Structure formats: C-alpha cells, structure tokens
C-alpha cells in the first residue's frame, strides 16, 4: 500500500511558489502536472466572484474571519492540559458517538488507525494557524479515529454554484472545527491525548476513514455519500489514544447506483468527473481532473458544489427502496427515474436567496 502524501493534493501543489526549492523538487518528480498546475497557481478564487463591489463589501465579511475562529478553536484544543486518566468502561464507544452528536455532529463512526491511515508528509496548508509544516513527516501516534459528518444547509447548496453555496461550506467547516475542538478537549479532560483535524490541518485524508467508519460509500464524485444527506456534508475527525470498539464499512450498492445515475458527471460544468474507477489503498475511487475543477472555481469565485447538489441522495431518496436496491438494477433505475421526475436533472434555485438580497424584504 502506498501512503497518502498531502503534498500531492491540489491545494498543496498550487500553493507552492514558482521557482522555490520545494516547487523545483516536487515538479522534478511530477513533470506531467506542472503546466496545468502553473495555470491556476496561487489564485484566490473568491476574488473572481461576478458580483458588484457593493455585494462584496456587504457579504464577504460574513465568512472572512472564519479562519481566525478556527485558529482560536485549534489553539484551545492543542493548549488544553492533559488531565489524570479515567478508566473507560466497555461499550463507551456508544457514549462517544452520542457526545459528538451532542456537540453538533450529524453522524459518527469510529475506526482503528494504522500507519497507512495517515498522510506521510504535511502539505504546508496550515498558514492560517501560523504553522509552517510543508514536507514535515507525520508520525502516526494515535490509535483511534472518531470520524463525524456535519450536514450542510440544503437550501443554500441548491443555489450552487453561486455565493450562497460557499456560505454553507464555510459555515460547516467552522462547525466541524468547533465540534472537533470540543471533543478533543473532552478526551484530554479524561486523560487521553487527542488531536482535532479541521479544514486548516489534517493528519490524514478523511474520506477513506469515513468509509471505513461506515458513514457512507464513495460516490462517482469521489465524495463520501451518506444515506440520509448524500454528499451534502463535511467531514471532521478527532484522533485519540482512547481505545474504543470500531465500526465497519457499509455497502448499500452505491457503486452500481452511480453507474445508473451519473448526474454528478452529467452536470459537472468543468467536465472534471469521470466514470472510470481507480483503486487507492483497497478502496474504489474514480479518476478526477482536480485542476479543471479548480479552474472553474477561479472563474466563478465559489467552490461550485454542483456535483453535491446533483446527487439524488443529497436531495432525499426513498430509503426503504435503497435498503433493497443492492443487486437490483431495475430498482436503481426506478429510483433515478423518481428523482428526475421530482427534481429534474438538477435541483437548482435560480434567484438570489434572502441572505444576499440587497434592500428591504417585501
């Protein structure tokens, strides 16, 4: 198995300064992606939003300080002093799940961590935390991963790819950081080392861990797709040395369903999604053009979200039928047909939502 390396992720790659030592070293080994990466290097995509200066002055500040909030949450959890250890009773994994939900999580799963769960190296994406970590080796020091989802606002997501979609992704990342920091502090108060992964620092890629934790399956968009909220979620994780009973992956037939549906592929405005599978550390993902995806972000000024919006599981699907759809292609076709009849090829809200309408509401 090949270890994941955060330096290979898009955001790490395009954050490299052209001509720097790290840049030259990375692209000497990855010449095939250098040209495309250079075309979108160090672009602040939000500045490309096609709205007036008045709009930006009024509504950018809604989320402009989110990274500062996340920094404070991260520092609170990291600086919290470890307390005396409390003995954990058998079955406490259920309590941990309920506590995580109490803090605001939508769903929770638990996995055992090994060396291949982690990134091999940091990708230098923690500048907002005042942490310079590009190329630093990540030491696997935690035994258990508590993985959780937080659902996004569906009304805002259905406005994708416009600014309202960005509002819900940013708000949910902040909620993830709050939940993770509170949970990490709670675990430390019981005497167990812990680390909260948030949007500004990750020790591991979370989609494969969420799959292993039984929170959903990996869809054609390479997102985790959950039964109740589709991929209209963000993932969080707290790593700890508390030993807990773990969960197992689930299989409700999503791989075959995606072949029958493919609405994320059909609707993708940048044609970045592929139906061609690829195996990564024993899990099926799909080939994906991350540079063309980000290029669209740079042109629209948002992180798009059309693939999330397009998924029938995001919009709500008959879960009683889903229980019976595995190995039943005709039922899968029926579910896709029902979705198209209710929502069309894509559920899309055309007009601005109230949160960004300028003027008095009538």
Buried (B, 14 or more C-beta within 10 A) or exposed (E): EEBBBBBBBBEBBBBBEEEEEBBEEBBEEEEEBBEBBBEBBEBEBBEEBEBEEEBBEEBBEBBEEBBEBBBEBBEBBBEBEEEEEEEBEEEBBEEBBEBBBEBBBBBBBBBBBEEBBBBBBBBBBBEBBEBEBBBEEBEBEBBBBBBBBBBBBBEBBBBBBBBBBBBBBBBBBBBBBBBBBBBBBBBBBBBBBBBBBBBBBBBBBBBBBBBBBBBBBBBBBBBBBBBBBBBBBBBBBBBBBBEBEBBEBBEBBBBBBBEBBBBBBEBBBBEBBBEEBEEBEEBBBBEBBBBBBBBBBBBBBBBBBBBBBBBBBBBBBBEEBBEEBBEBEEBBBBBBEBBBEEBEEBBBBEEBBEEBEEEEEE
